[in-house]
């Protein structure tokens, strides 16, 4: 029972994802499965961002950099060998003339994203909370500028095509579950507890002997690894990569999702991504037009962004800490009562 209680917050999220997957598999159309796949990839990135921002209280605007780094790294390894010498002549020979297995490319790409996160974290995590948040935005601009102008290696602002597409709804679900497991294990670990202590009160945490620096560096690195994982999923779900896909619009969307759901809990991250993904898809279809018999109804272009912004504003006005307000999903009361009763009976029997 103790194991169930300790693992229930993470286990419940996994079961909810599996239940949603089963419903979509049974009743969903091809377009619904595509939307669900995109939402699960967003969830992987959001969970990675939660590992650092949710536990530390420092909002990072730079994690899309690690998504881009991993996406381009897997592109260089798996893209068509015939195209690379023409479109990306600046690549070193071992990348330009070779194509690598998907698993090998995924592992090395995630490792590269994690390495960049670790090195940048060594510098950024020395800054105070607000300064570190602004510095992560600077990191995003640096990566975007370099990749946009490194035309011989990244094709600049052009779109790279020809990547193998192997990420479907099933693969995205497994990836999301893996990300949740890693995030929850970190959350209940000693490093996660230390990091949340610094989030709640930096002075008290330092007075208790807790370092502000290393818990943040470790969380920043781990979140960079998960964000890189999301970059691989994105690249191999669409078969294309463009640096414009890894910039401010997607960054602010994911940050908005975890803020709306409740940045201080893993459940809030999952709820925020799910809710806003549904809202975005509903209004995207409404902008495209809905047929009711002979009548074609459509809302004006741009309404999606306006309604989304209004929805987020209302949620934050009435729930300033997000929908979940920092709470995780816990065991139902009847289960907890049953556990207490069982423990009392066991104590009586021993006596």
VOPAGU-2260 file (C-alpha; in pm, 1 decimal, decimal comma):
REM VOPAGU-2260
SITE   aa  ch    i         X         Y         Z
SITE  UNK   A    0       0,0       0,0       0,0
SITE  UNK   A    1     287,5     237,0      76,8
SITE  UNK   A    2     435,6     169,9    -266,4
SITE  UNK   A    3      97,6     238,6    -429,2
SITE  UNK   A    4      59,8     563,5    -236,5
SITE  UNK   A    5     407,6     687,1    -327,7
SITE  UNK   A    6     375,7     595,9    -695,8
SITE  UNK   A    7       7,3     684,6    -744,3
SITE  UNK   A    8      58,7    1048,8    -861,9
SITE  UNK   A    9     274,5     933,8   -1153,1
SITE  UNK   A   10      87,8     608,0   -1212,2
SITE  UNK   A   11    -247,9     786,4   -1234,2
SITE  UNK   A   12    -120,0    1015,9   -1509,4
SITE  UNK   A   13       9,2     718,3   -1706,1
SITE  UNK   A   14    -323,8     536,2   -1671,6
SITE  UNK   A   15    -512,1     845,5   -1788,7
SITE  UNK   A   16    -288,2     871,7   -2095,9
SITE  UNK   A   17    -340,8     503,3   -2175,3
SITE  UNK   A   18    -718,4     543,4   -2136,3
SITE  UNK   A   19    -718,5     842,0   -2370,5
SITE  UNK   A   20    -504,8     648,8   -2617,5
SITE  UNK   A   21    -748,5     355,2   -2612,7
SITE  UNK   A   22   -1046,5     584,1   -2678,9
SITE  UNK   A   23    -871,7     756,1   -2969,7
SITE  UNK   A   24    -764,2     420,5   -3116,0
SITE  UNK   A   25   -1122,6     293,4   -3104,9
SITE  UNK   A   26   -1316,6     603,8   -3205,5
SITE  UNK   A   27   -1070,0     856,2   -3348,7
SITE  UNK   A   28   -1016,6     942,9   -3712,1
SITE  UNK   A   29    -679,8     975,7   -3882,6
SITE  UNK   A   30    -677,0    1351,2   -3821,1
SITE  UNK   A   31    -761,8    1299,5   -3453,5
SITE  UNK   A   32    -470,4    1055,7   -3420,1
SITE  UNK   A   33    -240,4    1310,3   -3581,0
SITE  UNK   A   34    -352,7    1580,7   -3338,0
SITE  UNK   A   35    -311,0    1342,2   -3043,9
SITE  UNK   A   36      40,7    1256,3   -3160,7
SITE  UNK   A   37     132,3    1625,7   -3174,7
SITE  UNK   A   38     -14,5    1677,5   -2827,7
SITE  UNK   A   39     188,7    1389,0   -2684,0
SITE  UNK   A   40     508,7    1529,6   -2835,8
SITE  UNK   A   41     423,8    1866,2   -2679,6
SITE  UNK   A   42     367,6    1683,2   -2352,6
SITE  UNK   A   43     716,4    1531,3   -2364,5
SITE  UNK   A   44     866,8    1877,3   -2405,5
SITE  UNK   A   45     639,6    2027,0   -2137,4
SITE  UNK   A   46     735,8    1753,0   -1891,8
SITE  UNK   A   47    1101,6    1822,1   -1964,9
SITE  UNK   A   48    1044,8    2191,2   -1896,1
SITE  UNK   A   49     859,0    2102,5   -1575,8
SITE  UNK   A   50    1157,3    1905,1   -1444,8
SITE  UNK   A   51    1350,2    2231,2   -1421,5
SITE  UNK   A   52    1097,8    2515,3   -1408,4
SITE  UNK   A   53     833,3    2339,2   -1201,2
SITE  UNK   A   54    1076,3    2220,0    -935,9
SITE  UNK   A   55    1298,8    2528,1    -928,2
SITE  UNK   A   56    1042,7    2804,5    -983,5
SITE  UNK   A   57    1264,8    2953,9   -1256,4
SITE  UNK   A   58    1076,2    2988,0   -1583,4
SITE  UNK   A   59    1304,5    2884,8   -1869,5
SITE  UNK   A   60    1246,8    3030,1   -2215,4
SITE  UNK   A   61    1551,2    2856,3   -2362,5
SITE  UNK   A   62    1459,7    2489,3   -2359,9
SITE  UNK   A   63    1348,3    2504,1   -2721,0
SITE  UNK   A   64    1722,3    2536,6   -2794,6
SITE  UNK   A   65    1775,0    2176,5   -2684,0
SITE  UNK   A   66    1481,1    2063,7   -2897,3
SITE  UNK   A   67    1645,4    2226,8   -3200,4
SITE  UNK   A   68    1990,1    2086,0   -3121,4
SITE  UNK   A   69    1862,9    1728,6   -3097,6
SITE  UNK   A   70    1634,2    1765,1   -3401,3
SITE  UNK   A   71    1918,0    1885,4   -3623,2
SITE  UNK   A   72    2159,0    1626,9   -3481,3
SITE  UNK   A   73    1926,8    1340,7   -3574,4
SITE  UNK   A   74    1865,3    1506,1   -3911,3
SITE  UNK   A   75    2236,5    1506,5   -3991,6
SITE  UNK   A   76    2258,5    1136,6   -3906,2
SITE  UNK   A   77    1942,1    1000,0   -4068,9
SITE  UNK   A   78    1869,5    1229,1   -4362,8
SITE  UNK   A   79    1913,4    1095,8   -4715,2
SITE  UNK   A   80    2282,5    1044,7   -4792,5
SITE  UNK   A   81    2231,2    1163,0   -5151,0
SITE  UNK   A   82    2092,6    1500,2   -5045,5
SITE  UNK   A   83    2334,3    1594,6   -4768,3
SITE  UNK   A   84    2644,7    1656,7   -4986,0
SITE  UNK   A   85    2436,5    1895,6   -5197,8
SITE  UNK   A   86    2222,1    2074,2   -4941,3
SITE  UNK   A   87    2462,0    2065,0   -4642,9
SITE  UNK   A   88    2817,3    2059,8   -4784,5
SITE  UNK   A   89    2965,6    2198,0   -4461,8
SITE  UNK   A   90    2897,8    1881,9   -4264,8
SITE  UNK   A   91    3204,3    1675,3   -4165,9
SITE  UNK   A   92    3257,9    1365,8   -4383,6
SITE  UNK   A   93    3137,1    1119,2   -4118,2
SITE  UNK   A   94    2797,1    1292,7   -4125,2
SITE  UNK   A   95    2784,5    1410,0   -4485,3
SITE  UNK   A   96    2862,3    1074,4   -4642,8
SITE  UNK   A   97    2704,2     835,9   -4392,3
SITE  UNK   A   98    2357,7     745,4   -4267,0
SITE  UNK   A   99    2322,4     599,8   -3918,3
SITE  UNK   A  100    2061,9     370,3   -3756,5
SITE  UNK   A  101    1766,5     543,5   -3595,3
SITE  UNK   A  102    1840,1     421,9   -3241,5
SITE  UNK   A  103    2204,8     526,1   -3255,8
SITE  UNK   A  104    2114,7     867,9   -3392,3
SITE  UNK   A  105    1849,0     916,6   -3123,0
SITE  UNK   A  106    2088,9     830,3   -2840,9
SITE  UNK   A  107    2369,0    1053,4   -2966,4
SITE  UNK   A  108    2127,7    1340,6   -3036,5
SITE  UNK   A  109    1980,3    1324,6   -2686,1
SITE  UNK   A  110    2332,6    1305,0   -2541,3
SITE  UNK   A  111    2434,9    1614,6   -2738,4
SITE  UNK   A  112    2132,5    1809,4   -2613,2
SITE  UNK   A  113    2209,3    1699,1   -2258,2
SITE  UNK   A  114    2575,6    1797,3   -2291,4
SITE  UNK   A  115    2483,1    2145,8   -2415,8
SITE  UNK   A  116    2230,1    2177,6   -2132,6
SITE  UNK   A  117    2495,2    2079,7   -1877,5
SITE  UNK   A  118    2758,8    2321,7   -2008,8
SITE  UNK   A  119    2513,1    2610,9   -2037,9
SITE  UNK   A  120    2366,0    2522,2   -1698,5
SITE  UNK   A  121    2708,1    2552,8   -1536,6
SITE  UNK   A  122    2702,6    2918,8   -1639,6
SITE  UNK   A  123    2334,4    3012,7   -1621,7
SITE  UNK   A  124    2260,0    2855,4   -1285,0
SITE  UNK   A  125    2507,8    3088,5   -1115,8
SITE  UNK   A  126    2261,5    3370,3   -1178,4
SITE  UNK   A  127    1972,0    3472,3    -956,9
SITE  UNK   A  128    1626,3    3342,7   -1043,2
SITE  UNK   A  129    1503,1    3633,1   -1260,6
SITE  UNK   A  130    1843,3    3680,8   -1423,3
SITE  UNK   A  131    1864,0    3308,6   -1501,6
SITE  UNK   A  132    1519,8    3319,2   -1663,5
SITE  UNK   A  133    1620,5    3608,9   -1889,4
SITE  UNK   A  134    1953,3    3439,5   -1967,1
SITE  UNK   A  135    1773,1    3128,0   -2093,1
SITE  UNK   A  136    1591,1    3349,8   -2342,1
SITE  UNK   A  137    1930,2    3480,2   -2455,2
SITE  UNK   A  138    2040,3    3118,8   -2505,1
SITE  UNK   A  139    1742,0    3060,6   -2734,2
SITE  UNK   A  140    1830,3    3366,8   -2942,7
SITE  UNK   A  141    2193,7    3256,8   -2971,1
SITE  UNK   A  142    2103,0    2906,7   -3093,0
SITE  UNK   A  143    1842,2    3042,8   -3332,7
SITE  UNK   A  144    2085,2    3297,9   -3478,8
SITE  UNK   A  145    2363,5    3041,8   -3523,7
SITE  UNK   A  146    2141,0    2780,6   -3686,8
SITE  UNK   A  147    1964,3    3037,0   -3906,1
SITE  UNK   A  148    2293,4    3161,2   -4053,0
SITE  UNK   A  149    2495,1    2838,0   -4064,3
SITE  UNK   A  150    2361,0    2765,7   -4411,5
SITE  UNK   A  151    2624,9    2509,7   -4514,1
SITE  UNK   A  152    2525,5    2285,8   -4221,7
SITE  UNK   A  153    2163,7    2368,9   -4136,1
SITE  UNK   A  154    2038,0    2510,3   -4469,1
SITE  UNK   A  155    1965,0    2833,6   -4282,3
SITE  UNK   A  156    1595,6    2919,1   -4274,6
SITE  UNK   A  157    1513,2    2658,8   -4538,8
SITE  UNK   A  158    1332,8    2338,0   -4448,6
SITE  UNK   A  159    1525,4    2010,5   -4450,2
SITE  UNK   A  160    1321,4    1721,8   -4587,6
SITE  UNK   A  161    1375,2    1350,0   -4631,8
SITE  UNK   A  162    1387,1    1235,0   -4270,4
SITE  UNK   A  163    1246,7     887,4   -4198,7
SITE  UNK   A  164     902,6     910,1   -4035,7
SITE  UNK   A  165     854,5     651,1   -3761,6
SITE  UNK   A  166     684,3     844,7   -3479,6
SITE  UNK   A  167     313,6     762,1   -3466,9
SITE  UNK   A  168      56,3     771,7   -3186,9
SITE  UNK   A  169     189,7     454,8   -3023,9
SITE  UNK   A  170     551,4     573,7   -3023,8
SITE  UNK   A  171     449,3     915,9   -2892,5
SITE  UNK   A  172     249,2     753,4   -2611,1
SITE  UNK   A  173     544,8     539,2   -2501,4
SITE  UNK   A  174     769,3     846,9   -2514,0
SITE  UNK   A  175     525,8    1050,5   -2303,1
SITE  UNK   A  176     500,7     772,1   -2045,1
SITE  UNK   A  177     880,4     745,0   -2029,4
SITE  UNK   A  178     910,7    1122,7   -1980,1
SITE  UNK   A  179     652,8    1119,1   -1699,2
SITE  UNK   A  180     830,7     830,4   -1524,2
SITE  UNK   A  181    1167,0    1008,9   -1538,3
SITE  UNK   A  182    1015,8    1339,3   -1422,8
SITE  UNK   A  183     832,2    1176,0   -1132,3
SITE  UNK   A  184    1137,2     979,4   -1020,4
SITE  UNK   A  185    1337,1    1302,4   -1017,2
SITE  UNK   A  186    1055,5    1480,8    -834,2
SITE  UNK   A  187    1059,2    1233,9    -543,4
SITE  UNK   A  188    1438,6    1198,9    -538,4
SITE  UNK   A  189    1665,2    1378,7    -293,3
SITE  UNK   A  190    1776,2    1620,1    -566,9
SITE  UNK   A  191    1415,1    1701,7    -649,9
SITE  UNK   A  192    1330,8    1767,0    -285,1
SITE  UNK   A  193    1635,5    1991,5    -248,4
SITE  UNK   A  194    1542,6    2184,4    -560,2
SITE  UNK   A  195    1185,8    2243,5    -440,8
SITE  UNK   A  196    1323,0    2359,3    -107,2
SITE  UNK   A  197    1521,7    2628,4    -289,0
SITE  UNK   A  198    1206,8    2718,0    -483,2
SITE  UNK   A  199    1003,7    2776,2    -167,8
SITE  UNK   A  200    1266,6    2971,3      29,0
SITE  UNK   A  201    1621,5    3018,5     -93,7
SITE  UNK   A  202    1748,3    3166,3     232,8
SITE  UNK   A  203    1600,5    2890,1     447,4
SITE  UNK   A  204    1732,2    2624,2     209,3
SITE  UNK   A  205    2084,0    2765,6     221,7
SITE  UNK   A  206    2064,3    2792,3     599,8
SITE  UNK   A  207    1978,4    2421,1     606,0
SITE  UNK   A  208    2291,1    2340,5     406,1
SITE  UNK   A  209    2123,2    2297,9      67,0
SITE  UNK   A  210    2316,0    2424,2    -234,5
SITE  UNK   A  211    2128,0    2647,0    -477,4
SITE  UNK   A  212    2366,5    2564,9    -759,9
SITE  UNK   A  213    2403,3    2189,8    -813,2
SITE  UNK   A  214    2035,7    2087,0    -779,5
SITE  UNK   A  215    1954,8    2346,5   -1045,5
SITE  UNK   A  216    2236,5    2231,7   -1273,8
SITE  UNK   A  217    2127,0    1867,4   -1247,3
SITE  UNK   A  218    1761,7    1954,1   -1312,0
SITE  UNK   A  219    1857,1    2181,4   -1603,3
SITE  UNK   A  220    2063,0    1902,3   -1759,3
SITE  UNK   A  221    1792,9    1638,1   -1715,7
SITE  UNK   A  222    1527,4    1868,4   -1854,9
SITE  UNK   A  223    1754,6    1939,8   -2151,7
SITE  UNK   A  224    1781,3    1566,4   -2217,7
SITE  UNK   A  225    1401,1    1527,2   -2215,6
SITE  UNK   A  226    1360,8    1835,9   -2435,1
SITE  UNK   A  227    1611,0    1684,9   -2680,2
SITE  UNK   A  228    1402,7    1367,8   -2679,9
SITE  UNK   A  229    1103,0    1578,3   -2780,9
SITE  UNK   A  230    1309,0    1726,6   -3065,3
SITE  UNK   A  231    1377,9    1379,8   -3204,6
SITE  UNK   A  232    1008,7    1293,2   -3186,1
SITE  UNK   A  233     917,4    1614,7   -3365,4
SITE  UNK   A  234    1169,6    1563,4   -3644,5
SITE  UNK   A  235    1067,6    1203,6   -3711,7
SITE  UNK   A  236     693,6    1265,6   -3685,0
SITE  UNK   A  237     687,8    1523,4   -3965,9
SITE  UNK   A  238     994,9    1417,4   -4164,9
SITE  UNK   A  239    1105,5    1780,4   -4189,4
SITE  UNK   A  240    1309,1    2023,7   -3980,0
SITE  UNK   A  241    1317,2    2403,5   -3994,9
SITE  UNK   A  242    1473,5    2639,6   -3743,9
SITE  UNK   A  243    1159,4    2855,5   -3749,4
SITE  UNK   A  244     975,3    2571,2   -3576,0
SITE  UNK   A  245    1199,7    2604,6   -3270,0
SITE  UNK   A  246    1158,8    2963,6   -3167,1
SITE  UNK   A  247     937,5    3197,0   -2968,0
SITE  UNK   A  248     587,6    3090,6   -3074,5
SITE  UNK   A  249     630,9    2729,8   -2965,2
SITE  UNK   A  250     826,6    2833,7   -2657,0
SITE  UNK   A  251     554,0    3063,5   -2527,6
SITE  UNK   A  252     284,3    2808,9   -2612,0
SITE  UNK   A  253     446,0    2538,2   -2399,0
SITE  UNK   A  254     518,3    2781,7   -2115,5
SITE  UNK   A  255     153,0    2891,3   -2127,9
SITE  UNK   A  256      39,9    2528,9   -2110,4
SITE  UNK   A  257     231,6    2447,8   -1793,2
SITE  UNK   A  258     138,7    2780,5   -1632,2
SITE  UNK   A  259    -231,8    2726,6   -1701,0
SITE  UNK   A  260    -223,1    2370,4   -1572,3
SITE  UNK   A  261     -15,2    2463,4   -1270,1
SITE  UNK   A  262     361,3    2481,9   -1305,0
SITE  UNK   A  263     435,1    2338,7    -960,7
SITE  UNK   A  264     297,6    1990,7   -1022,2
SITE  UNK   A  265     346,4    1718,4   -1280,4
SITE  UNK   A  266     -30,0    1670,1   -1296,2
SITE  UNK   A  267     -69,3    2039,8   -1376,6
SITE  UNK   A  268     167,7    2003,2   -1670,2
SITE  UNK   A  269     -31,1    1711,4   -1813,4
SITE  UNK   A  270    -364,7    1888,1   -1757,1
SITE  UNK   A  271    -241,0    2213,2   -1913,0
SITE  UNK   A  272    -103,8    2047,1   -2225,5
SITE  UNK   A  273    -416,9    1836,6   -2270,5
SITE  UNK   A  274    -662,9    2121,6   -2216,8
SITE  UNK   A  275    -492,6    2378,2   -2437,1
SITE  UNK   A  276    -422,3    2122,4   -2711,1
SITE  UNK   A  277    -795,5    2047,4   -2725,3
SITE  UNK   A  278    -885,0    2419,0   -2726,6
SITE  UNK   A  279    -631,2    2493,7   -3001,4
SITE  UNK   A  280    -761,0    2211,6   -3221,9
SITE  UNK   A  281   -1127,9    2309,6   -3174,4
SITE  UNK   A  282   -1070,9    2667,1   -3279,8
SITE  UNK   A  283    -829,5    2570,7   -3556,0
SITE  UNK   A  284   -1106,9    2365,1   -3710,5
SITE  UNK   A  285   -1355,5    2645,2   -3650,2
SITE  UNK   A  286   -1130,1    2885,9   -3841,1
SITE  UNK   A  287   -1106,8    2635,9   -4128,3
SITE  UNK   A  288   -1488,0    2617,6   -4140,1
SITE  UNK   A  289   -1758,3    2376,8   -4023,8
SITE  UNK   A  290   -2027,7    2248,4   -4256,9
SITE  UNK   A  291   -2383,9    2225,3   -4124,7
SITE  UNK   A  292   -2580,6    2090,8   -4417,4
SITE  UNK   A  293   -2563,8    2356,9   -4685,7
SITE  UNK   A  294   -2434,0    2619,9   -4444,0
SITE  UNK   A  295   -2060,9    2682,8   -4400,2
SITE  UNK   A  296   -1966,1    2843,3   -4069,5
SITE  UNK   A  297   -1622,9    2981,6   -3985,3
SITE  UNK   A  298   -1483,5    3217,9   -3726,2
SITE  UNK   A  299   -1251,9    3502,5   -3838,3
SITE  UNK   A  300    -880,3    3423,5   -3879,5
SITE  UNK   A  301    -685,6    3499,5   -3564,6
SITE  UNK   A  302    -976,2    3412,5   -3336,9
SITE  UNK   A  303    -787,0    3105,7   -3216,3
SITE  UNK   A  304    -510,5    3317,0   -3061,5
SITE  UNK   A  305    -755,7    3566,0   -2911,5
SITE  UNK   A  306    -978,0    3302,2   -2754,1
SITE  UNK   A  307    -676,9    3107,8   -2629,8
SITE  UNK   A  308    -532,4    3421,9   -2468,4
SITE  UNK   A  309    -869,4    3505,4   -2310,1
SITE  UNK   A  310    -906,1    3151,7   -2176,6
SITE  UNK   A  311    -559,6    3163,4   -2019,4
SITE  UNK   A  312    -631,9    3506,0   -1870,3
SITE  UNK   A  313    -956,0    3388,2   -1708,6
SITE  UNK   A  314    -792,9    3074,7   -1569,0
SITE  UNK   A  315    -507,3    3272,4   -1418,3
SITE  UNK   A  316    -743,4    3534,6   -1272,2
SITE  UNK   A  317    -955,8    3278,6   -1089,5
SITE  UNK   A  318    -677,7    3020,3   -1033,0
SITE  UNK   A  319    -353,2    3215,4   -1005,2
SITE  UNK   A  320    -155,6    2896,0    -938,8
SITE  UNK   A  321    -310,2    2717,2   -1237,6
SITE  UNK   A  322    -583,1    2457,6   -1256,7
SITE  UNK   A  323    -409,0    2202,8   -1033,8
SITE  UNK   A  324    -262,4    2473,0    -804,1
SITE  UNK   A  325      49,6    2267,6    -737,8
SITE  UNK   A  326    -143,5    1955,4    -637,8
SITE  UNK   A  327     -80,8    1603,1    -762,4
SITE  UNK   A  328    -343,2    1333,7    -809,3
SITE  UNK   A  329    -359,5    1133,3    -486,1
SITE  UNK   A  330    -527,6     814,6    -371,1
SITE  UNK   A  331    -904,7     840,7    -315,2
SITE  UNK   A  332   -1015,3     894,5      45,8
SITE  UNK   A  333   -1171,0     550,6      75,4
SITE  UNK   A  334    -835,7     391,4     -14,5
SITE  UNK   A  335    -654,9     597,7     247,2
SITE  UNK   A  336    -916,4     510,9     509,8
SITE  UNK   A  337    -886,6     143,1     422,4
SITE  UNK   A  338    -508,9     168,1     458,8
SITE  UNK   A  339    -534,3     332,7     802,5
SITE  UNK   A  340    -787,0      72,4     919,9
SITE  UNK   A  341    -565,8    -212,3     798,8
SITE  UNK   A  342    -263,5     -67,8     979,3
SITE  UNK   A  343    -461,0     -32,7    1302,8
SITE  UNK   A  344    -579,5    -394,0    1279,6
SITE  UNK   A  345    -223,8    -509,0    1218,3
SITE  UNK   A  346    -100,7    -311,9    1522,1
SITE  UNK   A  347    -378,7    -462,3    1738,0
SITE  UNK   A  348    -293,0    -813,5    1622,0
SITE  UNK   A  349      74,4    -758,3    1708,0
SITE  UNK   A  350     -12,7    -631,8    2052,4
